[in-house]
Amino acid sequence: MRHHIKRMGHPAQKVTSLNEGPWRWAVGVQAGAAMGLPVALFTFLGNQSLGLMASLGGFTALYCAARSTRERMLALPLVAAGLVVASALGVLCSGNEWLSMACLVVVAALACILTMGSGLGPPGPIMFILVAAVSSHLAAPVSLGGAAIPGYTIPMLVAFGSILAYLVVMAMQALPLLRNPAAGLSPLSLRIRLDKTGKVITARIVAAVIVAELAATPLEAHRAYWVVIVAVAILQAVKDRRLTTVRAIQRVLGTLLGIILFECILFIPPSPFLLVLIIMVLQFATEVVVTRNYVLALIFITPLALANSTIGHAANVAATRQGRVLDTLLGAAIAMLVLWIAESLWKKMYKPKKA
């Protein structure tokens, strides 16, 4: 019993403990501005929903945060192009449920190979998968649960948001106070090479995407892509089983606490420009804390996602909130199932033979 308590003590402590490293203030400012600027611009023009779609391109600003200005200058256009391609693929496949599923599997595989094989780093493949999934949902017909938005507009808005994000990052990199110091990482490479860990994580993520998509409809998930994103977020960070389990617990706990914060936000019904400010503050806070503790990051990510999904839309807030919890639990369960099965198969395949 003491042995098991000691084994569980370390993972339990990791759930709420702070990791070593700085608070990323400069990255937070850059990310908040990159996400909020397109929303603010389209809100001023009287169509905030277009701004929310364009903010998908703002994910460009999240990449290569620990690299030099020169590396970011060269790498971020490639990230932006990848996000636009992911959006276009999601739109092209949105008219058919099976095509949409296949699209996410392909995007997940390519995003894993490219981000991990090139050394691109956090936030990894998840943003490309998210952009493809959201684009598919927005362009899908109402009969498939989509928003039936004209497909050609979505990649164009993502491209616009990506360009704005790139300009924001480059402008802020020129200011010493808003420049994130480079961490001295090994240089990025155009020669894609996946090491053993990268191959294992890629296989797990692709398997999780397939299982999540197949399970979401019969289990009546609120939004199938939420289930996919939760599973990917848990599995993409590390190969270690204990740390992946910690990640799953953090995801569920952070989501529950984030919903409480979202309820607090709803006490003051946000006006369109107040929503812009909320998005910027939540994105800023997420990037400041995400490397220190994943629970803290989820406290801000959850209301950000719920605000985008409900405020200013004809959405049932209570149903969306409940759906977020259930989809998170389902995604976490799928991630752990894939992890356990993958580890069992790995041990059987590479079990040392007895002499």
C-alpha positions as CSV (number, residue, x, y, z in Angstrom):
1,M,0.0,0.0,0.0
2,R,2.8,2.4,0.9
3,H,4.5,1.6,-2.4
4,H,1.3,2.5,-4.4
5,I,0.8,5.7,-2.4
6,K,4.4,6.8,-3.2
7,R,3.9,6.0,-6.9
8,M,0.7,8.0,-7.1
9,G,2.0,10.9,-5.0
10,H,4.3,12.3,-7.6
11,P,1.8,12.5,-10.5
12,A,-0.9,13.9,-8.1
13,Q,1.5,16.7,-7.1
14,K,2.4,17.4,-10.7
15,V,-1.3,18.3,-11.4
16,T,-1.2,21.5,-9.4
17,S,2.5,22.3,-9.1
18,L,4.3,25.0,-11.1
19,N,6.9,24.0,-13.6
20,E,10.2,25.8,-13.7
21,G,10.6,28.6,-16.1
22,P,9.6,32.2,-16.6
23,W,6.1,33.7,-16.9
24,R,5.8,34.4,-20.7
25,W,4.6,38.1,-20.5
26,A,5.9,39.1,-24.0
27,V,4.4,36.0,-25.6
28,G,1.1,36.8,-23.9
29,V,1.0,40.3,-25.2
30,Q,1.8,39.2,-28.7
31,A,-0.8,36.4,-28.7
32,G,-3.5,38.6,-27.2
33,A,-3.0,41.3,-29.8
34,A,-2.8,38.8,-32.7
35,M,-6.1,37.1,-31.6
36,G,-7.9,40.3,-30.8
37,L,-6.9,42.6,-33.6
38,P,-9.0,40.9,-36.4
39,V,-12.0,40.6,-34.1
40,A,-11.7,44.3,-33.2
41,L,-11.4,45.3,-36.8
42,F,-14.5,43.4,-38.0
43,T,-16.4,44.4,-34.9
44,F,-15.8,48.0,-35.9
45,L,-17.0,47.2,-39.4
46,G,-20.2,45.7,-38.0
47,N,-19.6,42.0,-38.5
48,Q,-17.9,40.4,-35.5
49,S,-18.5,36.8,-36.6
50,L,-16.1,37.4,-39.5
51,G,-13.5,38.6,-37.0
52,L,-13.9,35.5,-34.9
53,M,-13.3,33.3,-38.0
54,A,-10.2,35.5,-38.9
55,S,-8.9,35.0,-35.4
56,L,-8.2,31.4,-36.3
57,G,-5.2,32.8,-38.2
58,G,-4.0,34.4,-35.0
59,F,-2.7,31.0,-33.9
60,T,0.3,31.9,-36.1
61,A,1.6,34.1,-33.3
62,L,1.8,31.2,-30.9
63,Y,4.5,29.3,-32.7
64,C,8.3,29.7,-32.4
65,A,7.9,31.9,-29.3
66,A,11.2,30.8,-27.9
67,R,13.2,31.4,-31.1
68,S,15.1,34.4,-32.4
69,T,13.4,37.2,-34.4
70,R,15.1,36.0,-37.6
71,E,13.9,32.4,-37.1
72,R,10.4,33.6,-36.4
73,M,10.5,35.9,-39.5
74,L,11.3,32.9,-41.7
75,A,9.2,30.2,-39.9
76,L,5.9,32.0,-39.2
77,P,4.9,32.5,-42.9
78,L,5.2,28.7,-43.3
79,V,3.0,28.2,-40.2
80,A,0.5,30.7,-41.6
81,A,0.4,28.8,-44.9
82,G,-0.1,25.6,-43.1
83,L,-3.1,27.0,-41.2
84,V,-4.6,28.3,-44.4
85,V,-4.2,24.9,-46.1
86,A,-5.7,23.1,-43.1
87,S,-8.7,25.5,-43.3
88,A,-9.1,24.9,-47.0
89,L,-9.0,21.1,-46.6
90,G,-11.6,21.3,-43.9
91,V,-13.9,23.4,-46.1
92,L,-13.4,21.1,-49.1
93,C,-14.4,18.0,-47.2
94,S,-17.2,19.6,-45.2
95,G,-20.0,18.4,-47.4
96,N,-19.6,14.8,-46.4
97,E,-19.3,13.4,-42.9
98,W,-16.9,10.6,-43.9
99,L,-14.7,13.0,-45.9
100,S,-14.6,15.4,-43.0
101,M,-13.4,12.5,-40.8
102,A,-10.7,11.5,-43.3
103,C,-9.6,15.1,-43.6
104,L,-8.9,15.4,-39.9
105,V,-7.0,12.2,-39.9
106,V,-4.8,13.4,-42.8
107,V,-4.3,16.9,-41.3
108,A,-3.4,15.3,-37.9
109,A,-0.8,13.0,-39.5
110,L,0.7,15.8,-41.6
111,A,0.7,18.3,-38.8
112,C,2.4,15.8,-36.4
113,I,5.1,14.9,-39.0
114,L,5.8,18.5,-39.9
115,T,5.8,20.1,-36.5
116,M,7.7,17.4,-34.7
117,G,9.9,16.5,-37.6
118,S,11.1,20.1,-38.1
119,G,11.5,21.0,-34.5
120,L,8.8,23.6,-34.7
121,G,7.8,23.1,-31.1
122,P,4.8,24.2,-29.1
123,P,1.9,24.4,-29.5
124,G,2.5,21.5,-31.9
125,P,0.0,19.9,-34.3
126,I,-3.1,20.8,-32.3
127,M,-3.7,24.2,-33.9
128,F,-3.7,22.9,-37.4
129,I,-6.1,20.2,-36.4
130,L,-8.3,22.7,-34.7
131,V,-8.4,25.1,-37.7
132,A,-9.3,22.3,-40.0
133,A,-12.0,21.0,-37.7
134,V,-13.6,24.5,-37.0
135,S,-13.4,25.4,-40.7
136,S,-15.2,22.1,-41.6
137,H,-17.9,22.8,-38.9
138,L,-18.5,26.3,-40.2
139,A,-18.8,25.3,-43.8
140,A,-20.8,22.1,-43.3
141,P,-24.5,22.2,-44.2
142,V,-27.0,22.5,-41.4
143,S,-28.1,18.9,-42.0
144,L,-24.7,17.8,-40.8
145,G,-24.8,20.1,-37.8
146,G,-22.7,22.9,-39.4
147,A,-23.2,26.6,-39.8
148,A,-23.5,26.6,-43.7
149,I,-21.2,29.5,-44.1
150,P,-19.9,30.0,-47.7
151,G,-16.7,27.9,-47.8
152,Y,-14.5,30.2,-49.8
153,T,-14.7,33.0,-47.1
154,I,-13.2,30.9,-44.3
155,P,-9.7,30.2,-45.7
156,M,-9.6,33.8,-46.9
157,L,-10.4,35.1,-43.4
158,V,-7.8,32.7,-41.8
159,A,-5.2,34.0,-44.3
160,F,-6.1,37.6,-43.3
161,G,-5.8,36.8,-39.6
162,S,-2.5,35.0,-40.2
163,I,-1.1,38.1,-42.0
164,L,-2.2,40.3,-39.2
165,A,-0.7,38.0,-36.6
166,Y,2.6,37.9,-38.5
167,L,2.7,41.7,-38.6
168,V,1.9,42.0,-34.9
169,V,4.7,39.6,-34.0
170,M,7.3,41.3,-36.1
171,A,6.3,44.8,-34.9
172,M,6.5,43.7,-31.2
173,Q,9.7,41.8,-31.8
174,A,11.2,45.2,-32.6
175,L,10.3,46.5,-29.1
176,P,12.8,45.3,-26.4
177,L,10.1,45.1,-23.7
178,L,7.8,43.0,-25.9
179,R,10.5,40.8,-27.4
180,N,10.5,37.2,-26.1
181,P,14.1,36.2,-25.4
182,A,15.4,33.3,-27.6
183,A,16.0,30.1,-25.7
184,G,19.0,28.8,-27.7
185,L,17.1,25.9,-29.2
186,S,18.6,23.8,-32.0
187,P,17.9,25.3,-35.4
188,L,14.7,24.6,-37.3
189,S,15.1,22.2,-40.2
190,L,13.4,21.8,-43.5
191,R,14.5,18.1,-43.6
192,I,11.7,16.4,-41.8
193,R,12.9,13.7,-39.5
194,L,10.8,12.0,-36.9
195,D,12.6,10.3,-34.0
196,K,11.3,7.3,-32.1
197,T,9.3,9.5,-29.7
198,G,7.8,11.5,-32.5
199,K,6.7,8.4,-34.3
200,V,5.0,7.0,-31.2
201,I,3.2,10.3,-30.5
202,T,2.1,10.6,-34.1
203,A,0.7,7.1,-34.1
204,R,-1.2,7.8,-30.9
205,I,-2.6,11.0,-32.1
206,V,-3.8,9.6,-35.4
207,A,-5.4,6.7,-33.6
208,A,-7.1,9.0,-31.1
209,V,-8.5,11.2,-33.9
210,I,-10.0,8.1,-35.6
211,V,-11.5,6.8,-32.4
212,A,-12.8,10.2,-31.3
213,E,-14.5,10.8,-34.6
214,L,-16.1,7.4,-34.7
215,A,-17.3,7.6,-31.1
216,A,-18.5,11.2,-31.2
217,T,-21.7,10.6,-33.2
218,P,-23.1,7.5,-31.5
219,L,-22.2,8.9,-28.1
220,E,-24.0,12.2,-29.0
221,A,-21.1,14.5,-28.4
222,H,-22.1,18.2,-28.4
223,R,-19.3,19.0,-30.9
224,A,-17.3,16.2,-32.3
225,Y,-14.2,18.3,-32.9
226,W,-14.1,19.2,-29.2
227,V,-13.7,15.5,-28.4
228,V,-10.9,15.3,-31.0
229,I,-9.0,18.3,-29.7
230,V,-9.1,17.2,-26.1
231,A,-7.7,13.8,-27.1
232,V,-5.0,15.4,-29.2
233,A,-4.1,17.9,-26.5
234,I,-3.5,15.2,-24.0
235,L,-1.5,12.9,-26.2
236,Q,0.7,15.4,-28.1
237,A,2.9,16.7,-25.2
238,V,4.8,13.7,-23.9
239,K,5.3,10.0,-24.5
240,D,5.5,9.0,-20.8
241,R,2.4,7.3,-19.5
242,R,2.4,9.0,-16.1
243,L,2.9,12.5,-17.5
244,T,0.1,11.8,-20.0
245,T,-2.2,10.8,-17.2
246,V,-1.3,14.0,-15.4
247,R,-2.2,15.9,-18.6
248,A,-5.6,14.2,-18.8
249,I,-6.4,15.1,-15.2
250,Q,-5.3,18.6,-15.7
251,R,-7.5,18.9,-18.8
252,V,-10.6,17.8,-17.0
253,L,-9.9,19.9,-13.8
254,G,-8.9,23.0,-15.8
255,T,-12.1,22.8,-17.9
256,L,-14.3,22.6,-14.8
257,L,-12.6,25.6,-13.2
258,G,-12.7,27.4,-16.6
259,I,-16.5,27.0,-16.8
260,I,-16.8,28.7,-13.4
261,L,-14.8,31.6,-14.8
262,F,-17.1,31.7,-17.8
263,E,-20.1,31.9,-15.5
264,C,-18.5,34.9,-13.8
265,I,-18.1,36.6,-17.2
266,L,-21.8,36.0,-18.1
267,F,-22.8,38.0,-15.0
268,I,-22.0,41.1,-17.1
269,P,-23.4,40.5,-20.6
270,P,-20.5,41.5,-22.8
271,S,-21.0,44.2,-25.5
272,P,-19.3,43.5,-28.8
273,F,-16.2,45.5,-27.9
274,L,-16.1,44.1,-24.4
275,L,-16.0,40.7,-26.0
276,V,-12.9,41.7,-27.9
277,L,-11.2,42.8,-24.7
278,I,-12.2,39.5,-23.0
279,I,-10.8,37.5,-25.9
280,M,-7.5,39.4,-25.7
281,V,-7.2,39.1,-22.0
282,L,-8.0,35.4,-21.9
283,Q,-5.5,34.6,-24.7
284,F,-2.9,36.8,-23.0
285,A,-3.4,34.9,-19.7
286,T,-3.3,31.5,-21.4
287,E,0.1,32.1,-23.0
288,V,1.6,33.6,-19.8
289,V,0.8,30.6,-17.7
290,V,0.7,27.6,-20.1
291,T,4.3,26.5,-19.7
292,R,4.0,26.8,-15.9
293,N,0.9,24.8,-15.2
294,Y,-1.6,23.3,-17.7
295,V,-4.6,23.6,-15.3
296,L,-4.0,27.4,-15.1
297,A,-4.0,27.6,-18.9
298,L,-7.3,25.6,-19.2
299,I,-8.9,28.0,-16.8
300,F,-8.5,30.7,-19.4
301,I,-8.8,28.5,-22.6
302,T,-12.2,27.1,-21.6
303,P,-14.1,30.5,-21.3
304,L,-12.3,31.6,-24.4
305,A,-13.7,28.7,-26.4
306,L,-17.2,29.1,-24.8
307,A,-17.3,32.8,-25.4
308,N,-16.4,32.3,-29.1
309,S,-19.2,29.6,-29.3
310,T,-22.0,31.4,-27.5
311,I,-21.7,35.1,-26.9
312,G,-23.3,37.0,-29.8
313,H,-24.6,33.7,-31.3
314,A,-28.0,32.1,-31.1
315,A,-26.7,29.3,-28.9
316,N,-28.0,27.6,-25.8
317,V,-25.4,28.6,-23.3
318,A,-26.4,25.9,-20.7
319,A,-26.3,23.1,-23.4
320,T,-23.0,24.3,-24.7
321,R,-21.5,24.5,-21.2
322,Q,-22.7,21.0,-20.4
323,G,-21.5,19.8,-23.8
324,R,-18.0,21.1,-23.1
325,V,-17.8,19.1,-19.9
326,L,-19.1,15.9,-21.5
327,D,-16.9,16.3,-24.6
328,T,-13.9,16.9,-22.4
329,L,-14.5,13.8,-20.4
330,L,-15.1,11.7,-23.5
331,G,-11.9,13.1,-25.2
332,A,-9.9,12.4,-22.0
333,A,-11.2,8.9,-21.8
334,I,-10.4,8.2,-25.5
335,A,-6.9,9.6,-25.0
336,M,-6.2,7.3,-22.0
337,L,-7.7,4.3,-23.9
338,V,-5.5,4.9,-26.9
339,L,-2.5,5.3,-24.6
340,W,-3.1,2.1,-22.7
341,I,-3.8,0.0,-25.8
342,A,-0.7,1.5,-27.6
343,E,1.5,0.7,-24.7
344,S,0.2,-2.9,-24.4
345,L,0.8,-3.4,-28.2
346,W,4.3,-1.9,-28.0
347,K,5.3,-4.2,-25.1
348,K,4.0,-7.2,-27.0
349,M,5.8,-6.3,-30.2
350,Y,9.1,-5.5,-28.5
351,K,9.0,-7.9,-25.6
352,P,12.5,-9.3,-25.3
353,K,12.7,-13.0,-26.2
354,K,13.8,-15.5,-23.5
355,A,17.0,-17.4,-24.3
